[in-house]
Amino acid sequence: MSQIHFHMVGTAPFPVAPYSHAAEAGGWVFVTGQLPLDPAAPEAALPAGITAQTRRTMENLREVLESLDLGFGDVAMARVFLTRFQEDYEAMNRVYAEYFEETRRPARTCIGVTALARDARVEIDMVAWRG
């Protein structure tokens, strides 16, 4: 039976609730949903608009992945949560797609939700394979 390792990343945004940035077991790395928080100014206002919020969220995910010697090419699954699904879906997809090679896009679910922490418009979590 494999151990579970819990990771906190000092350069990623400080958690807004009681969780680790990632948990790892058996080669799988489960990255907690990231919000568009600025790690250097966690209390600052969120970026305006879905494009900027998606980019900040993806950069926060990059920070967590890279701190664990992983990258977007290691991501097998992602979940995207949007509070303004109809309004933001296409613009979020444009930014999200920039982070993955066209032939190596992870499986993904995108869900419309009523609210997210800090009044964010987007949150994204990921599952990566260390292999």
TORSE-299295 format. One record per residue: residue in one letter; x, y, z of N, C-alpha, C in turn. Coordinates in Angstrom, 3 decimals. Example, Ala and Ser with C-alpha at 12.3 -4.5 7.8 and 13.67 -1.06 7.14 Angstrom:
// TORSE-299295
rest A; n.xx 13.190; n.yy -5.690; n.zz 7.800; ca.xx 12.300; ca.yy -4.500; ca.zz 7.800; c.xx 13.200; c.yy -3.300; c.zz 7.800 $
rest S; n.xx 12.850; n.yy -2.250; n.zz 7.080; ca.xx 13.670; ca.yy -1.060; ca.zz 7.140; c.xx 12.900; c.yy 0.030; c.zz 7.870 $
END
This chain:
// TORSE-299295
rest M; n.xx 0.841; n.yy -1.183; n.zz 0.000; ca.xx 0.000; ca.yy 0.000; ca.zz 0.000; c.xx 0.886; c.yy 1.246; c.zz 0.000 $
rest S; n.xx 0.585; n.yy 2.170; n.zz -0.885; ca.xx 1.421; ca.yy 3.365; ca.zz -0.991; c.xx 1.030; c.yy 4.415; c.zz 0.037 $
rest Q; n.xx 2.000; n.yy 5.229; n.zz 0.369; ca.xx 1.756; ca.yy 6.341; ca.zz 1.280; c.xx 1.140; c.yy 7.504; c.zz 0.528 $
rest I; n.xx 0.437; n.yy 8.338; n.zz 1.253; ca.xx -0.063; ca.yy 9.582; ca.zz 0.687; c.xx 0.848; c.yy 10.701; c.zz 1.177 $
rest H; n.xx 1.317; n.yy 11.501; n.zz 0.236; ca.xx 2.169; ca.yy 12.645; ca.zz 0.564; c.xx 1.366; c.yy 13.918; c.zz 0.323 $
rest F; n.xx 1.403; n.yy 14.806; n.zz 1.276; ca.xx 0.681; ca.yy 16.071; ca.zz 1.191; c.xx 1.687; c.yy 17.190; c.zz 0.953 $
rest H; n.xx 1.412; n.yy 18.013; n.zz -0.057; ca.xx 2.359; ca.yy 19.053; ca.zz -0.464; c.xx 1.789; c.yy 20.444; c.zz -0.234 $
rest M; n.xx 2.596; n.yy 21.283; n.zz 0.393; ca.xx 2.300; ca.yy 22.711; ca.zz 0.494; c.xx 3.394; c.yy 23.436; c.zz -0.285 $
rest V; n.xx 2.991; n.yy 24.395; n.zz -1.094; ca.xx 3.908; ca.yy 25.096; ca.zz -1.981; c.xx 4.006; c.yy 26.542; c.zz -1.516 $
rest G; n.xx 5.166; n.yy 26.926; n.zz -1.029; ca.xx 5.336; ca.yy 28.260; ca.zz -0.475; c.xx 5.163; c.yy 29.389; c.zz -1.471 $
rest T; n.xx 5.338; n.yy 29.099; n.zz -2.760; ca.xx 5.228; ca.yy 30.143; ca.zz -3.771; c.xx 3.849; c.yy 30.205; c.zz -4.420 $
rest A; n.xx 2.960; n.yy 29.314; n.zz -4.035; ca.xx 1.577; ca.yy 29.333; ca.zz -4.539; c.xx 0.714; c.yy 30.143; c.zz -3.571 $
rest P; n.xx -0.474; n.yy 30.558; n.zz -4.001; ca.xx -1.339; ca.yy 31.308; ca.zz -3.087; c.xx -1.623; c.yy 30.516; c.zz -1.813 $
rest F; n.xx -1.619; n.yy 31.204; n.zz -0.694; ca.xx -1.933; ca.yy 30.558; ca.zz 0.572; c.xx -3.369; c.yy 30.043; c.zz 0.517 $
rest P; n.xx -3.619; n.yy 28.824; n.zz 0.968; ca.xx -4.976; ca.yy 28.261; ca.zz 0.898; c.xx -6.019; c.yy 29.133; c.zz 1.596 $
rest V; n.xx -7.192; n.yy 29.214; n.zz 0.977; ca.xx -8.304; ca.yy 29.980; ca.zz 1.550; c.xx -9.168; c.yy 29.111; c.zz 2.462 $
rest A; n.xx -8.804; n.yy 27.839; n.zz 2.606; ca.xx -9.530; ca.yy 26.888; ca.zz 3.450; c.xx -8.517; c.yy 25.841; c.zz 3.925 $
rest P; n.xx -8.933; n.yy 24.902; n.zz 4.776; ca.xx -7.980; ca.yy 23.904; ca.zz 5.283; c.xx -7.713; c.yy 22.785; c.zz 4.268 $
rest Y; n.xx -6.685; n.yy 22.965; n.zz 3.425; ca.xx -6.308; ca.yy 21.948; ca.zz 2.449; c.xx -4.835; c.yy 22.088; c.zz 2.096 $
rest S; n.xx -4.297; n.yy 21.049; n.zz 1.462; ca.xx -2.946; ca.yy 21.071; ca.zz 0.908; c.xx -3.038; c.yy 21.506; c.zz -0.545 $
rest H; n.xx -1.953; n.yy 22.007; n.zz -1.093; ca.xx -1.939; ca.yy 22.362; ca.zz -2.515; c.xx -2.060; c.yy 21.126; c.zz -3.398 $
rest A; n.xx -1.527; n.yy 19.996; n.zz -2.908; ca.xx -1.610; ca.yy 18.757; ca.zz -3.673; c.xx -1.451; c.yy 17.578; c.zz -2.719 $
rest A; n.xx -1.999; n.yy 16.456; n.zz -3.135; ca.xx -1.805; ca.yy 15.196; ca.zz -2.432; c.xx -1.370; c.yy 14.176; c.zz -3.481 $
rest E; n.xx -0.436; n.yy 13.308; n.zz -3.086; ca.xx 0.156; ca.yy 12.385; ca.zz -4.052; c.xx 0.137; c.yy 10.968; c.zz -3.507 $
rest A; n.xx -0.287; n.yy 10.023; n.zz -4.347; ca.xx -0.303; ca.yy 8.615; ca.zz -3.966; c.xx -0.210; c.yy 7.760; c.zz -5.218 $
rest G; n.xx 0.649; n.yy 6.754; n.zz -5.170; ca.xx 0.727; ca.yy 5.788; ca.zz -6.254; c.xx 1.016; c.yy 6.386; c.zz -7.614 $
rest G; n.xx 1.779; n.yy 7.468; n.zz -7.675; ca.xx 2.114; ca.yy 8.099; ca.zz -8.946; c.xx 1.128; c.yy 9.159; c.zz -9.402 $
rest W; n.xx -0.018; n.yy 9.252; n.zz -8.741; ca.xx -1.034; ca.yy 10.260; ca.zz -9.084; c.xx -0.879; c.yy 11.460; c.zz -8.178 $
rest V; n.xx -0.998; n.yy 12.656; n.zz -8.756; ca.xx -0.905; ca.yy 13.900; ca.zz -7.999; c.xx -2.214; c.yy 14.659; c.zz -8.195 $
rest F; n.xx -2.913; n.yy 14.874; n.zz -7.105; ca.xx -4.203; ca.yy 15.563; ca.zz -7.114; c.xx -3.970; c.yy 17.000; c.zz -6.672 $
rest V; n.xx -4.115; n.yy 17.918; n.zz -7.616; ca.xx -3.845; ca.yy 19.332; ca.zz -7.345; c.xx -5.152; c.yy 20.012; c.zz -6.973 $
rest T; n.xx -5.158; n.yy 20.617; n.zz -5.805; ca.xx -6.332; ca.yy 21.331; ca.zz -5.316; c.xx -6.719; c.yy 22.443; c.zz -6.283 $
rest G; n.xx -8.007; n.yy 22.697; n.zz -6.383; ca.xx -8.490; ca.yy 23.775; ca.zz -7.230; c.xx -7.832; c.yy 25.090; c.zz -6.877 $
rest Q; n.xx -7.342; n.yy 25.767; n.zz -7.898; ca.xx -6.714; ca.yy 27.064; ca.zz -7.710; c.xx -7.654; c.yy 28.166; c.zz -8.169 $
rest L; n.xx -7.551; n.yy 29.274; n.zz -7.494; ca.xx -8.330; ca.yy 30.472; ca.zz -7.787; c.xx -7.407; c.yy 31.523; c.zz -8.395 $
rest P; n.xx -7.950; n.yy 32.601; n.zz -8.916; ca.xx -7.116; ca.yy 33.654; ca.zz -9.508; c.xx -6.534; c.yy 34.615; c.zz -8.474 $
rest L; n.xx -5.934; n.yy 34.057; n.zz -7.429; ca.xx -5.309; ca.yy 34.861; ca.zz -6.386; c.xx -3.858; c.yy 35.145; c.zz -6.745 $
rest D; n.xx -3.393; n.yy 36.320; n.zz -6.419; ca.xx -1.997; ca.yy 36.679; ca.zz -6.622; c.xx -1.207; c.yy 36.171; c.zz -5.418 $
rest P; n.xx -0.268; n.yy 35.236; n.zz -5.627; ca.xx 0.490; ca.yy 34.706; ca.zz -4.491; c.xx 1.252; c.yy 35.780; c.zz -3.722 $
rest A; n.xx 1.659; n.yy 36.845; n.zz -4.422; ca.xx 2.430; ca.yy 37.910; ca.zz -3.779; c.xx 1.537; c.yy 38.892; c.zz -3.027 $
rest A; n.xx 0.253; n.yy 38.892; n.zz -3.329; ca.xx -0.693; ca.yy 39.817; ca.zz -2.688; c.xx -2.042; c.yy 39.116; c.zz -2.528 $
rest P; n.xx -2.112; n.yy 38.136; n.zz -1.631; ca.xx -3.305; ca.yy 37.305; ca.zz -1.522; c.xx -4.592; c.yy 38.051; c.zz -1.168 $
rest E; n.xx -4.475; n.yy 39.211; n.zz -0.553; ca.xx -5.677; ca.yy 39.970; ca.zz -0.186; c.xx -6.075; c.yy 40.986; c.zz -1.261 $
rest A; n.xx -5.279; n.yy 41.083; n.zz -2.313; ca.xx -5.572; ca.yy 42.035; ca.zz -3.387; c.xx -6.843; c.yy 41.624; c.zz -4.122 $
rest A; n.xx -7.450; n.yy 42.577; n.zz -4.772; ca.xx -8.633; ca.yy 42.292; ca.zz -5.587; c.xx -8.258; c.yy 41.296; c.zz -6.680 $
rest L; n.xx -9.221; n.yy 40.472; n.zz -7.052; ca.xx -8.988; ca.yy 39.511; ca.zz -8.130; c.xx -8.874; c.yy 40.251; c.zz -9.456 $
rest P; n.xx -8.183; n.yy 39.663; n.zz -10.428; ca.xx -8.100; ca.yy 40.305; ca.zz -11.742; c.xx -9.503; c.yy 40.510; c.zz -12.324 $
rest A; n.xx -9.653; n.yy 41.535; n.zz -13.127; ca.xx -10.950; ca.yy 41.826; ca.zz -13.743; c.xx -11.140; c.yy 40.946; c.zz -14.972 $
rest G; n.xx -12.298; n.yy 40.331; n.zz -15.084; ca.xx -12.662; ca.yy 39.580; ca.zz -16.273; c.xx -12.174; c.yy 38.146; c.zz -16.274 $
rest I; n.xx -12.842; n.yy 37.333; n.zz -17.066; ca.xx -12.540; ca.yy 35.897; ca.zz -17.090; c.xx -11.198; c.yy 35.597; c.zz -17.739 $
rest T; n.xx -10.787; n.yy 36.373; n.zz -18.720; ca.xx -9.498; ca.yy 36.109; ca.zz -19.365; c.xx -8.364; c.yy 36.249; c.zz -18.358 $
rest A; n.xx -8.323; n.yy 37.345; n.zz -17.649; ca.xx -7.269; ca.yy 37.565; ca.zz -16.651; c.xx -7.392; c.yy 36.582; c.zz -15.489 $
rest Q; n.xx -8.603; n.yy 36.273; n.zz -15.076; ca.xx -8.779; ca.yy 35.323; ca.zz -13.978; c.xx -8.339; c.yy 33.918; c.zz -14.385 $
rest T; n.xx -8.642; n.yy 33.509; n.zz -15.603; ca.xx -8.214; ca.yy 32.185; ca.zz -16.058; c.xx -6.696; c.yy 32.117; c.zz -16.150 $
rest R; n.xx -6.079; n.yy 33.152; n.zz -16.695; ca.xx -4.610; ca.yy 33.165; ca.zz -16.820; c.xx -3.951; c.yy 33.091; c.zz -15.440 $
rest R; n.xx -4.431; n.yy 33.870; n.zz -14.474; ca.xx -3.854; ca.yy 33.839; ca.zz -13.122; c.xx -4.050; c.yy 32.459; c.zz -12.493 $
rest T; n.xx -5.207; n.yy 31.864; n.zz -12.691; ca.xx -5.488; ca.yy 30.527; ca.zz -12.155; c.xx -4.544; c.yy 29.498; c.zz -12.759 $
rest M; n.xx -4.344; n.yy 29.552; n.zz -14.073; ca.xx -3.444; ca.yy 28.607; ca.zz -14.737; c.xx -1.998; c.yy 28.816; c.zz -14.289 $
rest E; n.xx -1.604; n.yy 30.053; n.zz -14.063; ca.xx -0.249; ca.yy 30.307; ca.zz -13.570; c.xx -0.075; c.yy 29.766; c.zz -12.149 $
rest N; n.xx -1.114; n.yy 29.853; n.zz -11.337; ca.xx -1.041; ca.yy 29.272; ca.zz -9.993; c.xx -0.926; c.yy 27.751; c.zz -10.074 $
rest L; n.xx -1.661; n.yy 27.141; n.zz -11.000; ca.xx -1.544; ca.yy 25.694; ca.zz -11.198; c.xx -0.140; c.yy 25.335; c.zz -11.682 $
rest R; n.xx 0.408; n.yy 26.136; n.zz -12.597; ca.xx 1.776; ca.yy 25.891; ca.zz -13.068; c.xx 2.740; c.yy 25.908; c.zz -11.888 $
rest E; n.xx 2.574; n.yy 26.866; n.zz -10.992; ca.xx 3.457; ca.yy 26.986; ca.zz -9.828; c.xx 3.411; c.yy 25.726; c.zz -8.968 $
rest V; n.xx 2.221; n.yy 25.218; n.zz -8.719; ca.xx 2.091; ca.yy 23.990; ca.zz -7.922; c.xx 2.721; c.yy 22.821; c.zz -8.664 $
rest L; n.xx 2.381; n.yy 22.642; n.zz -9.930; ca.xx 2.930; ca.yy 21.524; ca.zz -10.706; c.xx 4.452; c.yy 21.585; c.zz -10.765 $
rest E; n.xx 5.004; n.yy 22.734; n.zz -11.117; ca.xx 6.453; ca.yy 22.841; ca.zz -11.257; c.xx 7.179; c.yy 22.630; c.zz -9.939 $
rest S; n.xx 6.565; n.yy 23.038; n.zz -8.840; ca.xx 7.207; ca.yy 22.820; ca.zz -7.540; c.xx 7.316; c.yy 21.327; c.zz -7.222 $
rest L; n.xx 6.504; n.yy 20.517; n.zz -7.909; ca.xx 6.524; ca.yy 19.061; ca.zz -7.726; c.xx 7.224; c.yy 18.366; c.zz -8.902 $
rest D; n.xx 7.984; n.yy 19.138; n.zz -9.677; ca.xx 8.690; ca.yy 18.624; ca.zz -10.856; c.xx 7.740; c.yy 18.012; c.zz -11.873 $
rest L; n.xx 6.606; n.yy 18.659; n.zz -12.080; ca.xx 5.608; ca.yy 18.256; ca.zz -13.072; c.xx 5.298; c.yy 19.457; c.zz -13.950 $
rest G; n.xx 4.565; n.yy 19.216; n.zz -15.015; ca.xx 4.142; ca.yy 20.294; ca.zz -15.891; c.xx 2.776; c.yy 19.983; c.zz -16.473 $
rest F; n.xx 2.279; n.yy 20.874; n.zz -17.310; ca.xx 0.963; ca.yy 20.665; ca.zz -17.905; c.xx 0.924; c.yy 19.418; c.zz -18.787 $
rest G; n.xx 2.055; n.yy 18.987; n.zz -19.315; ca.xx 2.106; ca.yy 17.762; ca.zz -20.100; c.xx 1.871; c.yy 16.509; c.zz -19.283 $
rest D; n.xx 1.947; n.yy 16.622; n.zz -17.962; ca.xx 1.706; ca.yy 15.483; ca.zz -17.069; c.xx 0.258; c.yy 15.415; c.zz -16.585 $
rest V; n.xx -0.548; n.yy 16.397; n.zz -16.938; ca.xx -1.930; ca.yy 16.457; ca.zz -16.453; c.xx -2.810; c.yy 15.496; c.zz -17.249 $
rest A; n.xx -3.505; n.yy 14.610; n.zz -16.537; ca.xx -4.399; ca.yy 13.640; ca.zz -17.172; c.xx -5.847; c.yy 14.101; c.zz -17.156 $
rest M; n.xx -6.223; n.yy 14.900; n.zz -16.159; ca.xx -7.619; ca.yy 15.297; ca.zz -15.969; c.xx -7.673; c.yy 16.682; c.zz -15.346 $
rest A; n.xx -8.637; n.yy 17.468; n.zz -15.781; ca.xx -8.857; ca.yy 18.788; ca.zz -15.194; c.xx -10.356; c.yy 18.997; c.zz -15.012 $
rest R; n.xx -10.688; n.yy 19.796; n.zz -14.015; ca.xx -12.075; ca.yy 20.227; ca.zz -13.820; c.xx -12.072; c.yy 21.738; c.zz -13.708 $
rest V; n.xx -12.983; n.yy 22.349; n.zz -14.440; ca.xx -13.118; ca.yy 23.802; ca.zz -14.454; c.xx -14.488; c.yy 24.147; c.zz -13.880 $
rest F; n.xx -14.504; n.yy 25.108; n.zz -12.988; ca.xx -15.746; ca.yy 25.568; ca.zz -12.374; c.xx -15.927; c.yy 27.041; c.zz -12.732 $
rest L; n.xx -17.067; n.yy 27.370; n.zz -13.314; ca.xx -17.352; ca.yy 28.742; ca.zz -13.750; c.xx -18.634; c.yy 29.247; c.zz -13.102 $
rest T; n.xx -18.607; n.yy 30.468; n.zz -12.574; ca.xx -19.825; ca.yy 31.038; ca.zz -11.986; c.xx -20.706; c.yy 31.721; c.zz -13.025 $
rest R; n.xx -20.126; n.yy 32.051; n.zz -14.169; ca.xx -20.898; ca.yy 32.673; ca.zz -15.256; c.xx -20.682; c.yy 31.832; c.zz -16.526 $
rest F; n.xx -21.189; n.yy 30.627; n.zz -16.481; ca.xx -20.881; ca.yy 29.627; ca.zz -17.498; c.xx -21.139; c.yy 30.133; c.zz -18.915 $
rest Q; n.xx -22.334; n.yy 30.573; n.zz -19.194; ca.xx -22.673; ca.yy 31.000; ca.zz -20.557; c.xx -21.804; c.yy 32.167; c.zz -21.011 $
rest E; n.xx -21.579; n.yy 33.091; n.zz -20.137; ca.xx -20.822; ca.yy 34.299; ca.zz -20.465; c.xx -19.318; c.yy 34.042; c.zz -20.626 $
rest D; n.xx -18.769; n.yy 33.126; n.zz -19.820; ca.xx -17.319; ca.yy 32.988; ca.zz -19.720; c.xx -16.721; c.yy 31.756; c.zz -20.400 $
rest Y; n.xx -17.533; n.yy 30.811; n.zz -20.814; ca.xx -17.038; ca.yy 29.525; ca.zz -21.308; c.xx -16.046; c.yy 29.670; c.zz -22.469 $
rest E; n.xx -16.397; n.yy 30.412; n.zz -23.494; ca.xx -15.528; ca.yy 30.515; ca.zz -24.674; c.xx -14.216; c.yy 31.224; c.zz -24.358 $
rest A; n.xx -14.279; n.yy 32.321; n.zz -23.636; ca.xx -13.055; ca.yy 33.060; ca.zz -23.304; c.xx -12.146; c.yy 32.236; c.zz -22.388 $
rest M; n.xx -12.727; n.yy 31.527; n.zz -21.425; ca.xx -11.923; ca.yy 30.661; ca.zz -20.554; c.xx -11.225; c.yy 29.604; c.zz -21.397 $
rest N; n.xx -11.945; n.yy 28.991; n.zz -22.338; ca.xx -11.361; ca.yy 27.949; ca.zz -23.185; c.xx -10.180; c.yy 28.458; c.zz -23.996 $
rest R; n.xx -10.267; n.yy 29.677; n.zz -24.499; ca.xx -9.160; ca.yy 30.236; ca.zz -25.287; c.xx -7.886; c.yy 30.322; c.zz -24.450 $
rest V; n.xx -8.003; n.yy 30.811; n.zz -23.234; ca.xx -6.830; ca.yy 30.920; ca.zz -22.362; c.xx -6.357; c.yy 29.526; c.zz -21.940 $
rest Y; n.xx -7.268; n.yy 28.688; n.zz -21.490; ca.xx -6.939; ca.yy 27.335; ca.zz -21.039; c.xx -6.151; c.yy 26.582; c.zz -22.113 $
rest A; n.xx -6.584; n.yy 26.666; n.zz -23.365; ca.xx -5.955; ca.yy 25.926; ca.zz -24.470; c.xx -4.503; c.yy 26.336; c.zz -24.688 $
rest E; n.xx -4.136; n.yy 27.559; n.zz -24.339; ca.xx -2.756; ca.yy 28.026; ca.zz -24.510; c.xx -1.753; c.yy 27.222; c.zz -23.683 $
rest Y; n.xx -2.206; n.yy 26.565; n.zz -22.649; ca.xx -1.324; ca.yy 25.890; ca.zz -21.704; c.xx -1.045; c.yy 24.423; c.zz -22.056 $
rest F; n.xx -1.690; n.yy 23.910; n.zz -23.105; ca.xx -1.532; ca.yy 22.499; ca.zz -23.458; c.xx -1.205; c.yy 22.354; c.zz -24.934 $
rest E; n.xx -0.336; n.yy 21.399; n.zz -25.234; ca.xx -0.105; ca.yy 21.050; ca.zz -26.624; c.xx -1.416; c.yy 20.515; c.zz -27.192 $
rest E; n.xx -1.680; n.yy 20.815; n.zz -28.445; ca.xx -2.947; ca.yy 20.434; ca.zz -29.050; c.xx -3.195; c.yy 18.923; c.zz -29.009 $
rest T; n.xx -2.139; n.yy 18.123; n.zz -29.081; ca.xx -2.300; ca.yy 16.668; ca.zz -29.075; c.xx -2.170; c.yy 16.060; c.zz -27.680 $
rest R; n.xx -2.013; n.yy 16.910; n.zz -26.649; ca.xx -1.847; ca.yy 16.409; ca.zz -25.276; c.xx -2.758; c.yy 17.148; c.zz -24.299 $
rest R; n.xx -3.974; n.yy 17.348; n.zz -24.707; ca.xx -4.933; ca.yy 18.006; ca.zz -23.812; c.xx -5.554; c.yy 16.971; c.zz -22.891 $
rest P; n.xx -5.610; n.yy 17.278; n.zz -21.594; ca.xx -6.166; ca.yy 16.302; ca.zz -20.651; c.xx -7.683; c.yy 16.144; c.zz -20.818 $
rest A; n.xx -8.188; n.yy 15.038; n.zz -20.298; ca.xx -9.634; ca.yy 14.896; ca.zz -20.179; c.xx -10.109; c.yy 16.040; c.zz -19.295 $
rest R; n.xx -11.364; n.yy 16.485; n.zz -19.496; ca.xx -11.800; ca.yy 17.654; ca.zz -18.731; c.xx -13.305; c.yy 17.679; c.zz -18.549 $
rest T; n.xx -13.703; n.yy 18.197; n.zz -17.413; ca.xx -15.100; ca.yy 18.489; ca.zz -17.127; c.xx -15.190; c.yy 19.971; c.zz -16.818 $
rest C; n.xx -16.222; n.yy 20.631; n.zz -17.325; ca.xx -16.440; ca.yy 22.046; ca.zz -17.036; c.xx -17.853; c.yy 22.187; c.zz -16.486 $
rest I; n.xx -17.959; n.yy 22.817; n.zz -15.334; ca.xx -19.206; ca.yy 22.853; ca.zz -14.595; c.xx -19.584; c.yy 24.287; c.zz -14.245 $
rest G; n.xx -20.843; n.yy 24.633; n.zz -14.447; ca.xx -21.350; ca.yy 25.909; ca.zz -13.982; c.xx -21.761; c.yy 25.785; c.zz -12.529 $
rest V; n.xx -21.314; n.yy 26.710; n.zz -11.698; ca.xx -21.602; ca.yy 26.685; ca.zz -10.263; c.xx -22.183; c.yy 28.031; c.zz -9.830 $
rest T; n.xx -22.793; n.yy 28.054; n.zz -8.668; ca.xx -23.430; ca.yy 29.291; ca.zz -8.208; c.xx -22.448; c.yy 30.264; c.zz -7.570 $
rest A; n.xx -21.361; n.yy 29.759; n.zz -6.982; ca.xx -20.407; ca.yy 30.650; ca.zz -6.318; c.xx -19.092; c.yy 29.927; c.zz -6.088 $
rest L; n.xx -18.021; n.yy 30.720; n.zz -5.976; ca.xx -16.698; ca.yy 30.215; ca.zz -5.631; c.xx -16.111; c.yy 31.097; c.zz -4.533 $
rest A; n.xx -15.109; n.yy 30.567; n.zz -3.836; ca.xx -14.451; ca.yy 31.335; ca.zz -2.787; c.xx -13.899; c.yy 32.638; c.zz -3.356 $
rest R; n.xx -13.873; n.yy 33.657; n.zz -2.514; ca.xx -13.355; ca.yy 34.991; ca.zz -2.854; c.xx -14.100; c.yy 35.636; c.zz -4.021 $
rest D; n.xx -15.271; n.yy 35.120; n.zz -4.340; ca.xx -16.089; ca.yy 35.663; ca.zz -5.429; c.xx -15.416; c.yy 35.511; c.zz -6.794 $
rest A; n.xx -14.571; n.yy 34.492; n.zz -6.918; ca.xx -13.886; ca.yy 34.234; ca.zz -8.187; c.xx -14.893; c.yy 33.781; c.zz -9.233 $
rest R; n.xx -14.535; n.yy 33.999; n.zz -10.490; ca.xx -15.369; ca.yy 33.542; ca.zz -11.605; c.xx -14.924; c.yy 32.178; c.zz -12.105 $
rest V; n.xx -13.704; n.yy 31.746; n.zz -11.737; ca.xx -13.171; ca.yy 30.467; ca.zz -12.210; c.xx -12.328; c.yy 29.806; c.zz -11.125 $
rest E; n.xx -12.393; n.yy 28.491; n.zz -11.091; ca.xx -11.518; ca.yy 27.659; ca.zz -10.275; c.xx -11.212; c.yy 26.426; c.zz -11.113 $
rest I; n.xx -9.961; n.yy 25.966; n.zz -11.054; ca.xx -9.564; ca.yy 24.797; ca.zz -11.834; c.xx -8.736; c.yy 23.881; c.zz -10.943 $
rest D; n.xx -9.082; n.yy 22.585; n.zz -10.966; ca.xx -8.250; ca.yy 21.593; ca.zz -10.297; c.xx -7.736; c.yy 20.599; c.zz -11.329 $
rest M; n.xx -6.730; n.yy 19.818; n.zz -10.962; ca.xx -6.103; ca.yy 18.911; ca.zz -11.924; c.xx -5.629; c.yy 17.629; c.zz -11.241 $
rest V; n.xx -5.520; n.yy 16.585; n.zz -12.057; ca.xx -4.917; ca.yy 15.333; ca.zz -11.641; c.xx -3.775; c.yy 15.070; c.zz -12.613 $
rest A; n.xx -2.569; n.yy 14.921; n.zz -12.068; ca.xx -1.391; ca.yy 14.666; ca.zz -12.893; c.xx -0.839; c.yy 13.273; c.zz -12.593 $
rest W; n.xx -0.113; n.yy 12.741; n.zz -13.556; ca.xx 0.503; ca.yy 11.405; ca.zz -13.425; c.xx 2.008; c.yy 11.573; c.zz -13.419 $
rest R; n.xx 2.602; n.yy 11.110; n.zz -12.328; ca.xx 4.051; ca.yy 11.194; ca.zz -12.216; c.xx 4.707; c.yy 10.046; c.zz -12.990 $
rest G; n.xx 4.051; n.yy 8.910; n.zz -13.042; ca.xx 4.517; ca.yy 7.781; ca.zz -13.841; c.xx 5.709; c.yy 7.054; c.zz -13.382 $
END
